[in-house]
Amino acid sequence: MKVGSKGFTESVILGEIITQVATSQQLNVQHRGRLGGTGVTWQALLAGQLDAYPDYSGTIAESILGDPTLTNIATIREQLATRGIGVTDSLGFENSYAIGMRRSRAEALGISKISDLANHPELKLAFGAEFMTRQDCWQTLKLRYRFPQAEPERLDHGLAFVAIERGDIDVMDLYTTDSLILKHDLVALEDDLNHFPKYEAVVLYRTELETTAPDFVTAIKQLEGTIDQKQMILLNQQRDLEGTPETIIANHFVFDRLGLGERIAERTARAKWLAQGQRLLVLTWEHALLVTTSLGAAILIAIPLGILAAKRRNLQQIILSAAEIIQTIPGLALLILLMTPVTWLGFSSIGAAPAIVALFLYSLLPIMRNTYAGIQDIPNSLQESAAALGLTRWAVLRQIELPLASRTIFAGIKTTAVINVGYATLGGLIGAGGYGELIAEGMDTVNMWTMVQGAVPAALLALLVKWGFEFAERFIVPTGLQASAA
């Protein structure tokens, strides 16, 4: 069985709790954590790549069913049943949206309610992309409270905490169980017009499991009503403020609250460092696998396409323009767009497959363009001489054109390799592993050290890949061209 969770602390903790409750019932369950947003987890659930994941009633109504008026879980259950998806009753708490400010700033201005913001048009607002686009959030909030402020900035939720602490912004969106409210000394303003709907925590699962794996569904439903809001805030604080791993947090909750499984002891400082080192080795292997697989495939495809573009003028624009269009698609958007086609090919819609395909597509243009340019720059006199000697087209390509264009082609490959290592960090958003997992985790918990642990090794790996190709270039590029370059 595969349990998923979205890319924020609370979802990962809940996903781990679900996994450990099911595991305690002797079920074989795997947790795929930090899978980006609702679009990724929902599509994976529909495709059967996930069997269950935690979500919220308001998110289901707004983002999945497209009807924010659906506030009753029983009604939501009826709607989801037509799509083969079941939903548990509430886990026992709500995690609704709120509007927050620094406590000192709010007290200085006498602001305690959301309606008070209308009297301060000078305040700077910044909200997450999801909050800005949802109908039950900013789109209707600004009308209901008649805000006079300019259109808010769009800012990642984790980065907004840094910005509000520095005073770069005054107001941001919050989640009511967010532990970072305490860390940054923020205050959630009273929703005095009762704008925000209920966001009750639930678990979504595929209804076919009620027949094929009833023990799994029974295990999930054991969690109904077991977590209150205060408990969830404490669990979030253990991760965000104390740095306790989600597996330990979930284990202690499942053992202490439900009496299931065996309690894991807290790890010593040495054990934590060893575990972190082992994790970094695994992530390095995963990242290298993403890069080498996608880059190798791109080299095999892009060089022949570059040659074809140089030799066939009628295909030149089609080939290069198609690669240029792919290059303009934002990375996260491309990953989500590829989820469905990847499942058609028999691969999982989450994990390494869509990440490798996306990296492969991004790698085509630089190699293709440099191959095209390298062949185009060969003097006509050399090609005429080859024709006079009676060489075939294949012989001209193999013995003259590719050797002369090799330096330019290698330059494109080296550039692509460095870019590829950086782009591969996006794989962390869909469970592909690699250094992106640490970067996404650091952004979510606003932990610079965690982000550095992902960013620095990625930079070092990019340099190693670049140096590796420069070393290989000595044996592939003709000696005469190397001497000319020197």
N, C-alpha and C positions, 0 to 999 in steps of 0.2 A: 504494500500500500504506500502511496506517496502523498504526504501532507505538505502543503505550500504555505508561504507567508509573504506578506508584502515587505517593502523596503524600509520599515521603520521598527523601532525597538519593541513596541507593544505587540505588533503583529508577530514578530519573531518569537517573543516569549510565549504567546498563545499557541503558535504553531508547534513550539517545542513541548508545551504542556500536553497538547493533543497527542503528539507523537509518543510521549512517555506514558501517558495513560493507556494508549493502545498497546504499547510494548509490554506494559505490566500484565496485560492479558494474554501474553505469549503470542502476540501477533507480530509479523515482520513488517515494520513500518520505517520509512525513510523520510526525513524532513528536508525540503528544499527551501531554504530561507532567503530572504531579501530579494524577491523576484520583481522589483519595481513596483508598479501601481496596479490599480484594479484591472486595467485592460489586459495586462500580462496574465495575472492569476485567473481571471474569469475565462479567457480564451483557452488557457491550459486546462481548466476544469471541464469545459465543454468538449475539448478534444480528447479527454481521457488521460492527459499527461499528468494531471493531479486528481486525487480522489477526494480531497477535502482541503479547505483553508478557512481561516477566521475572517469575518467581515463585519459590517455594521448595517443595521436596518436602513438607516438614511442613505448610505452609499448604494445599497442594493436598489432602493426605490428610485434614486436620482440617476445613477450612472449605468445601472444594468437594465432596469425596467422602464426607465424614462418617465416615471410618474412620481414626483416628489410628494404627492398627496397620500401615497400609500404609507401609512404610519403604523399599521397593525401587522404584527408578525404572521398571524393566521392568514391575512389577505395576501401578504407577500409569498407565503408558502404555496398558496393556490396558484399564483402567477408563475412561480418557478417550477412547479410540478409539470407544467406543459412543456418545459424544456429539459425535463429529466434531471432536475436538480432539487434536492431536499434542503431544508434549513431547520436547525434546532431551535428550541426556545432560547430566550435570553440567557447568557452565561451569568448574569446577575449584576451587570453594571452598564452604564452608558459612557460613551466617549464622544461627546458632542463638540461642535465648534464653539469657540468663544473669541472675543476681541480682547487683546491684552496690551498693557503698557507697563513701563518701569514703575514700580511702586512710588519712588521718590518723585517722578515726573507727574504721575496722576495726582498725588497728594498736593503737590505744589500748585496745580491748576484746579484743584477741587473737582476732579473727575472721578466718579464712581460708577456711573451708568453709561451704556452705549449712547443714549440720547444726549449726554453731555458733550459728546464730540462735535455735535452740530454747532456749538458755540465757539469752537476753536478751529477756524479754517486754516490757520497757519501750520497745523500739525502735519507731519509727513507720514503717509500710510504706505505699507508694503505687505503684500499678501502672496501666498503660494499660487502657482498656476492653476491648481485644481480649485482653490477657493475663488479665484477670479472668474472661472468659467461656469461653475455650478449655479443652477437657477435658484437653489435655496441658500446661496451664500451672497457674494458681493452683488450680483446682478439685481437681486431684490432687496438686499440689505440697504443699499444706498438710497433706494426709493422710499423704503419704509421709514428710515430714520432721517431722510432729507439731508444727507451729508453735503456740505459746501466745499469739501476738499477736492483738490485736483485728482485725476485718475491715479490710483495707487501704482507704485512700482511692482513689478513681478519679481519675486525673490524666492529662492529655494528656502524651504522651511527651516532647515538647519542653519543656513547662513543668516537668516533673519534674526536669530538669537544673538549672533555676533554683532550684527548691525545695530540692534536696539540697545545692546549693552554699551556700545561706543557712542550712542547718541546720534547715529546717522539717520535713524528713523524713530518715530514716536509710537506708532501703532502697528501691530501685527496680528495675524490670526493664530489662535492657540487651539489645542485639544484639551479638554477638561481633565484628562488623566495624565497630561504631559508632566514628567518629572522635572524638565528643564525650567518650568515656571518657578520652582523653588530655587534652583541653582542660580538663576539670573535675577532673582528677587522681582518677579513680575506680578501683576495683579490682573485677574480676569474680570472685566467689567460686567456689571449686571445687565442681562438681556431684558430690560424693563418692558419691552413690547412683545416679548416671547416670540422672537422671530425664528430662531434656530429649532428645527425639528429634533425628535429623539434619535439618537444613534446608539441603539442597543447592540451589544456585542453578541454575535451568533456564529455558528459554524455552518458553512455551505458544504454539501457533499453530493455525490452522484447517487440518485435514488436506486439505481440498479444494485447498489451495494446492500440494500435492505434484503435482497434475495441471495446475492453471491457472497457477501461478507457481512452477515448480520451481527457478528461479534464486534466488528469494527464500528458499526453504527451505534451499537449499544454502548461501547466504550466512549464514543464521542458524547453521547447524551448524558453520560455520568457527570459531565461538566456543567450542565444546566443549573443555574442558580448558585454556583459554588464560589464565584468571585465577585465581591462587592467593589464599589468604586475606590474606597480607601485601600483595599488590598491591592488593586491593580496599580494604584499610584506608588505604593511601596515596592512592588515588583519592578516597576519602571525605574525607580530611584536606585535600586540595587544594581541595575545595569548601567544607567547613565551617570550616576554620581559616584558609585563605588567600584565600577568596572567589573562586577561579577559576571562571568559568562552565562549566557541564556540557558545552557544545559544545566548548570548548577542551580540557577534560580528555579527553573521548572521542576527539577528533581526534588528540591526541598519543599516546594508547594505541593506537588503530587503526594509526597510521603507524609508531610505534616498535616495537610488539609484533608486528603482523601485516604490516607493510610495505604497507599499502593507502592509497590516496588521497594527498593532498598535505598537508604539515604547515603548520598555520596559526601564524603568529608571535604571540607575546604582545602584547596591545594596550597602547598607552601610556596614561598616566593620563588624558590629554585624550580619547583615543578611548573609554575606558571611560565617562567622563562623558557624552560624546555619545551613546553606545549606550544608556546608562541614560535619558537624556532622550528619545530616540526610543521606547524601550520604554514610558515613562510616557505619551507621547502616544497610542500604540496602545492601551494599557490604558484610558486615559481615553475614547477613542472606543468601545471595547468596553463599558465600564461604562455610558456614556451610552446606548448602543443597547439594552442590557438594560432600563434604567430607562424610557426613552421608549416603547419598544414595549409593555412590560407595563402601564405606567401608562395609556397612551393607550387600550389595549384595555379596561382596567378601568373607565375613565371612561365609555366608550361602553356598557358592559354594566351597571355598578353603578347609574348614575343611573336608567335605566328600571326596574330591579328595585326600587330604593328607592321610586320612584313607585308601582309596582304593589303593594308592601307597604303603602303608605299608603292606597291606594284600595280594596284588597281585604283586608278583615280576616281572611278565611278563609285567605289565603295568607301573611299577615304572619309568623306563627311559622315556617312552613316555610322561607321565603326567608331570614330573618335567622338562624334556627338552623343552617341548612346552612352559611352563611358563618362563623358562630361556631365550628362544629366544625372546619372547614378551618383556622381561625386557631390552633387548639390543637395541630395536628400540628407537631412539631419540624422546623426547616428542612431539615436534612440528610436526615431520614427521608422528607420529602415529595419531595425531589429523587430519591431512589432509587426511591420508589414510582412516580414519574412516568416512569421510564426505559422501561418496557415499553409503557404506553399511547402514549407519544410515537412509538415505532417503528411502532405500528399506523397512525398518521397519516402515515407515510412520512418522518418526520424522524429525525435521528440521536439515539441514546439518550445521547450525551455531547455536550457543547458547549452552545450557546446555547439550543436548543429547550426542554429540560426546565427550564432556569433561568428562561426567560421565562414558561413556563406556571405555575411555582411562584410567581413574583413577581406574576403576574396574579391568582392565587387569593388570595394574601395581601392584595392591594390592594382586594379587593371590599368587605370588611366596613366599614371606616371611611367610604368614600364612600357606600355603601348606607345605613348607619345615619344619617349626617348628612342625606342626601336625605330619608329617611323622617321624621326629626325636624323638618327645616325645613318640610315640608308640613303635618305634624301641628300645628305651632305657629301656623299661620295662623288668626286669629280666625274663628269661624263667621259672624259678621256680614258679613264681606267676601264670603264664598261665597254667603250668602243674597242680598246685594245684586246679585252677578253673575247669580244665577239670576233675580232680579226683572227685570234688564235684558234677559233672554232670551239670554244668552251660551251657546254650546255648551260641553260639557265640555272639548273641545280648546282653545277660546278661553280658558276660565277657567285651564286649566293653563299655557298659553303666555303669557298677558298678565297674570295675577295671581299664581298660585301659584309658578311657577318664578322670576319676578323677586323675589318676597318671600322665597323660600327660598334665593336665590343666595348670600348671605353665609354661611349655614350650610353649604351644599354646598361652597363654596370652602374653608371651614375644614377639611372632611373631606379634600378633595383635597390641600391643603398638608400636612396631617399624614401622609397616605398617601405623598406624594412623598418626604418626609424619611425615613420608615421604609423605603421601597422602596430608596433609595440604600444604606442600611445592609444590608438583607437581600441585596442584589445581590452583596455580597462572598462569599456562599456559593457563587456560581457558579464561583469559582476552584477548588473541590473536584471539579468534574466537567468541567473543561476549557472553561468558558464564557468565560474571560478576565476582564478587569476588574481592579479593585484587589484583589479577593480572592486573585488569583494571588500578589501580593507578600506579603499577610498570611499565606497558607498557607506560602509559602516561608520567611518569617521565623520562623514557629512551628517549622517543621521543623528549621531550622538554629540556633534560639535566637539569632536576630539581631534585636535591637530596632530597629536602624536600618532594616532591610528592612521590618519591620512598620509602622514610622512612615511610610515612603514610600507604603504603601498606605492607612493609616488617615487621615492628614491630608488627602490629596486627596479621599478619600471624604467627609470632613466638610465640606470646602470646596464640593464639588459639591452636597451636600445644602442648604447655605445658598444657593447660586446658584439651585437649583431652586425653593426656597421664595421667594426674592426675585422670581424670574420670574413665579410665580403671583400674588404680591402686586401686581406691575406690571400683569398682565393683568386682575386684579380691578377695577382702576380703570375699565376700558373695558366690563366686562360687568355688574358689579353696578350697579343704578340709582343715580344721583347722590344721590337723597333718602335712600337707605339708608346710603350712605357718610357723608353729613352727620350722620345720626342716630347712627351708630357713633362718629363723631368727638366 
